């Protein structure tokens, strides 16, 4: 029996589809845009959708870290680097008629088809029961004990993005 749109299950499916659409829309804007600032905005939209998916999958801490680190830090740092870098005098015209461009679309479609077919036909596990009460103390203990490596890896990604943004900004200043 299919749930009604106005039932909790139906509403959850609609929210899930909206989050997937937001993620795909942001990724499309990020990859297809010709201007760098629009690509960063598309990346931020994509990260917002992924954060919503994490929250939907009952992981509010990872969702909040996604928003704080990737949207709040990485995308803002990239935006500042773009603003600090000087524009190029010559506009480089790209030729999009290479073999890799024509091969990327069918390969991407094949991967999307395979993943969607796997998602539809695969056996899904029941959601895990809550392990702790969700208090700040339990969150801090699990962050420092069980998830310390993940936390450190996230900080390394943030550090690399800051260094990359500073490198972009410095290249723009050398042209003076």
C-alpha positions in Angstrom: 0.0 0.0 0.0 1.4 3.4 -1.0 1.3 6.0 1.7 -0.7 9.1 1.2 1.0 12.4 0.5 -0.4 13.8 3.7 0.8 11.0 5.9 4.1 11.2 7.7 5.7 8.5 5.3 4.4 10.4 2.2 5.7 13.7 3.5 9.1 12.1 4.3 9.3 10.8 0.7 8.5 14.3 -0.7 11.2 15.9 1.6 13.7 13.2 0.5 13.0 13.9 -3.1 13.3 17.7 -2.6 16.7 17.2 -0.9 17.9 14.9 -3.7 16.7 17.5 -6.3 18.5 20.3 -4.4 21.7 18.3 -4.3 21.5 17.4 -8.1 20.6 21.0 -9.0 23.5 22.4 -7.0 25.9 19.9 -8.5 24.7 20.8 -12.0 25.1 24.5 -11.4 28.6 23.9 -10.0 29.8 21.8 -12.9 28.0 23.6 -15.8 28.5 27.2 -14.9 31.1 29.2 -16.8 31.7 31.7 -14.0 33.6 30.7 -11.0 31.5 32.5 -8.4 28.4 30.8 -9.8 30.2 27.4 -9.5 30.9 28.1 -5.8 27.3 29.1 -5.2 26.2 25.8 -6.9 28.6 23.9 -4.7 27.1 25.6 -1.6 23.6 24.6 -2.8 24.8 21.0 -3.3 26.4 21.0 0.2 23.1 22.3 1.6 21.2 19.4 0.0 23.8 16.9 1.3 23.5 18.3 4.8 19.7 17.9 4.5 20.2 14.3 3.4 22.4 13.7 6.4 19.7 15.1 8.7 17.1 13.1 7.0 19.1 10.0 7.6 19.0 10.6 11.4 22.5 12.1 11.7 22.0 15.7 12.9 25.7 16.0 14.0 27.1 15.1 10.6 24.5 17.4 9.0 25.5 20.3 11.2 29.2 19.7 10.5 28.4 19.6 6.8 26.8 23.0 7.0 29.4 24.5 9.3 32.5 23.2 7.6 31.6 22.9 3.9 29.0 25.6 3.4 30.1 27.9 6.2 33.9 27.6 5.8 34.9 26.1 2.5 32.5 27.9 0.2 33.0 31.2 2.0 36.8 30.9 1.8 36.5 30.1 -1.9 34.3 33.1 -2.4 36.9 35.4 -0.6 39.7 33.9 -2.7 37.7 34.6 -5.9 37.0 38.2 -4.7 40.7 38.8 -3.8 42.1 37.3 -7.1 42.3 39.6 -10.0 40.4 38.8 -13.1 42.3 37.6 -16.2 42.8 40.0 -19.0 42.3 37.4 -21.6 39.3 35.2 -21.6 40.3 31.7 -22.4 37.9 30.1 -24.8 37.5 26.4 -24.0 36.8 23.8 -26.6 34.3 21.3 -25.2 34.5 19.0 -28.1 37.1 16.6 -26.7 36.6 12.9 -26.4 36.4 13.0 -22.6 33.5 15.4 -22.7 31.5 13.2 -25.0 32.3 10.1 -23.0 31.5 11.7 -19.6 27.7 12.1 -20.3 27.0 8.4 -21.2 29.3 7.2 -18.4 27.5 9.5 -15.9 24.1 8.3 -17.1 25.2 4.7 -16.8 26.5 5.2 -13.3 23.2 7.1 -12.3 21.1 4.2 -13.8 23.2 1.6 -12.0 22.9 3.4 -8.6 19.2 4.1 -9.0 18.5 0.5 -10.0 20.6 -0.7 -7.0 18.7 1.6 -4.7 15.3 0.4 -5.9 16.1 -3.3 -5.9 18.5 -3.5 -3.0 17.6 -4.8 0.5 17.5 -1.9 2.9 18.4 -2.4 6.6 16.1 -1.2 9.3 17.2 2.1 10.9 19.5 1.7 13.8 18.2 2.3 17.3 19.5 5.3 19.2 22.7 4.4 21.0 22.7 7.3 23.4 20.4 10.0 24.6 21.8 12.7 22.2 23.0 14.9 25.0 26.0 17.2 24.6 28.0 15.1 27.0 27.3 11.9 25.0 28.0 13.7 21.7 31.4 14.9 23.0 32.3 11.5 24.4 31.5 9.8 21.1 33.3 12.5 19.1 36.5 12.2 21.1 36.4 8.4 21.5 34.8 6.8 18.4 34.9 9.5 15.8 38.1 11.3 16.5 39.7 10.2 13.2 36.7 11.5 11.2 36.9 14.8 13.1 40.6 15.1 12.3 40.0 14.3 8.6 37.4 17.0 8.4 39.8 19.5 9.9 42.4 18.5 7.3 39.9 19.0 4.5 39.2 22.5 5.9 42.9 23.3 6.1 43.6 22.2 2.6 40.7 24.3 1.3 42.0 27.4 3.2 45.5 26.8 1.7 44.0 26.4 -1.8 42.0 29.6 -1.4 45.0 31.5 -0.2 47.0 30.2 -3.2 44.3 31.4 -5.5 44.3 34.8 -3.9 48.1 35.1 -4.0 48.3 34.3 -7.7 45.9 37.1 -8.4 48.2 39.6 -6.5 51.4 38.6 -8.3 50.0 39.8 -11.7 50.3 43.5 -10.6 
